[in-house]
């Protein structure tokens, strides 16, 4: 039985360690770039647009009496 370090090494480096030696395996991580872009850019823009619709244009001004 192999220790779990071999699994982590394969995932991090793209190299599988077997009894015959190290072999190259295809990448295991798929980064969802479009989803990250939508979350990092689209969600804040949507939040800003929604907050602009509910914000007042000019706040009511009051004068203080001394």
Buried (B, 14 or more C-beta within 10 A) or exposed (E): EEEEEEEEBBBEBEBBBEEEEEEEEEEEEEEEEEEEEEEEEEEEEEEEEEEEEEEEEEEEEEEEEE
